[in-house]
Amino acid sequence: MDRLPHLDRTLDEPDPPRWVSAGSEATRLVRGVHELRRVPPGETGPADLRTLISRQVALPCVLPLAVRLLPEEPMLDAHLYEGDLSLATVNVPASAWAPFPDLAVRLRTAITALPEAAAAGLPHGTAEKPTRFVARTASLR
């Protein structure tokens, strides 16, 4: 996991095809995601990672960066609320974890170490999502 050779290249390079600029009619979120594709992942912050992950953009490039942060602070507030980066990360499709079983295990370990009260701070209706991630990755070692 510590080998991240793409950190100094924009996401358009390791995750082709290159995206064209978002049109003027695009929402602020869509324009922001398009702009983040042109930023090297090593220069992104937790809020940028949350945005990219929640939009399922360049997951092979950004999941390792998020999982680097989350074992230290699983309830990290990346911009919206406490635990938003974790919640975005556990919501990615199971297929995104296939190339990264070690990352899934690290994240699962961090989530299972959280006190039960931590889920109380998540938005209504989302507290079960980390539990589902733990169950779905339980077979990974």
KAVENQUI-V740471 format. One record per pair of residues at least 4 apart in sequence whose C-alpha atoms are under 7 Angstrom apart, sorted by the first residue. I is the first residue (numbers start at 1). J is the second residue. D is the distance in whole Angstrom. If there is no record, write none. Layout:
i=I j=J d=D
i=I j=J d=D
//
This chain:
i=1 j=64 d=7
i=6 j=14 d=7
i=7 j=40 d=6
i=7 j=41 d=5
i=7 j=42 d=5
i=8 j=40 d=5
i=8 j=41 d=7
i=8 j=42 d=6
i=9 j=13 d=6
i=9 j=40 d=5
i=10 j=37 d=6
i=10 j=38 d=5
i=10 j=39 d=5
i=10 j=40 d=4
i=10 j=41 d=7
i=11 j=15 d=6
i=11 j=37 d=5
i=11 j=38 d=6
i=11 j=39 d=7
i=11 j=40 d=6
i=11 j=41 d=7
i=11 j=58 d=7
i=12 j=16 d=5
i=12 j=17 d=7
i=12 j=18 d=5
i=12 j=19 d=7
i=12 j=37 d=6
i=12 j=38 d=7
i=15 j=58 d=6
i=21 j=34 d=6
i=22 j=26 d=6
i=22 j=30 d=7
i=22 j=31 d=5
i=22 j=34 d=6
i=26 j=30 d=6
i=26 j=31 d=6
i=27 j=31 d=6
i=28 j=32 d=6
i=29 j=33 d=6
i=30 j=34 d=6
i=31 j=35 d=6
i=32 j=36 d=6
i=33 j=37 d=6
i=33 j=52 d=7
i=39 j=43 d=7
i=44 j=48 d=6
i=44 j=49 d=7
i=45 j=49 d=6
i=46 j=50 d=6
i=46 j=78 d=5
i=47 j=51 d=6
i=47 j=78 d=5
i=47 j=79 d=5
i=48 j=52 d=6
i=49 j=53 d=6
i=49 j=62 d=6
i=49 j=66 d=7
i=50 j=54 d=6
i=50 j=78 d=7
i=50 j=85 d=5
i=50 j=88 d=6
i=51 j=55 d=6
i=52 j=56 d=6
i=52 j=57 d=5
i=53 j=57 d=6
i=53 j=59 d=6
i=53 j=88 d=6
i=53 j=89 d=6
i=54 j=88 d=5
i=56 j=92 d=7
i=58 j=62 d=6
i=59 j=63 d=5
i=59 j=96 d=7
i=62 j=66 d=6
i=63 j=67 d=6
i=64 j=68 d=6
i=64 j=103 d=7
i=65 j=69 d=7
i=66 j=70 d=6
i=67 j=71 d=7
i=67 j=103 d=6
i=67 j=107 d=6
i=69 j=73 d=7
i=70 j=74 d=4
i=70 j=86 d=7
i=70 j=107 d=7
i=71 j=106 d=7
i=71 j=107 d=6
i=71 j=110 d=5
i=74 j=83 d=7
i=74 j=86 d=6
i=74 j=110 d=6
i=74 j=111 d=7
i=75 j=82 d=5
i=75 j=83 d=4
i=75 j=86 d=7
i=76 j=82 d=6
i=76 j=83 d=5
i=76 j=84 d=7
i=76 j=85 d=7
i=77 j=81 d=5
i=77 j=82 d=4
i=77 j=83 d=5
i=77 j=84 d=6
i=77 j=85 d=7
i=78 j=84 d=6
i=78 j=85 d=6
i=80 j=84 d=6
i=82 j=121 d=7
i=82 j=122 d=7
i=83 j=87 d=6
i=83 j=122 d=7
i=84 j=88 d=6
i=85 j=89 d=6
i=86 j=90 d=6
i=87 j=91 d=6
i=87 j=130 d=7
i=88 j=92 d=7
i=90 j=129 d=7
i=90 j=130 d=6
i=90 j=133 d=6
i=92 j=96 d=7
i=94 j=98 d=7
i=97 j=101 d=6
i=97 j=104 d=6
i=100 j=104 d=6
i=101 j=105 d=6
i=101 j=140 d=6
i=102 j=106 d=6
i=103 j=107 d=6
i=104 j=108 d=6
i=104 j=137 d=7
i=105 j=109 d=6
i=105 j=140 d=7
i=105 j=141 d=6
i=106 j=110 d=6
i=107 j=111 d=6
i=108 j=112 d=6
i=108 j=134 d=5
i=109 j=113 d=6
i=110 j=114 d=7
i=111 j=130 d=7
i=114 j=118 d=6
i=119 j=127 d=5
i=120 j=127 d=7
i=122 j=126 d=6
i=122 j=127 d=6
i=128 j=132 d=6
i=129 j=133 d=6
i=130 j=134 d=6
i=131 j=135 d=6
i=132 j=136 d=6
i=133 j=137 d=6
i=134 j=138 d=6
//
